[in-house]
Amino acid sequence: MSREWCHLCHELVDRLLPLAAELGWRVRILDVDADPALEAKWDELVPIVLAGDTELCHYHLDEGAIRAYCGRFPLESAV
């Protein structure tokens, strides 16, 4: 979740995108101000990184939390 005018949001996204590429994640950025329900739920916690319903970090990227979350899902071997 992000906001167009939020410098913390821009910083978090800038750091998240390379990590997501490394991990094979697809990132979808939602602007909370474009949806009243999202704004009501996440207003003061933006920026926030979610994986489904799991909150991984907010305000600043927590690379360790994201890597720990990914570590719970081992990749399947192509062999």
Secondary structure by P-SEA (a helix, b strand, c coil): ccccccaaaaaaaaaaaaaaaaabbbbbbbcccccaaaaacccccccccccccccccccccaaaaaaaaaaabbbbbcc
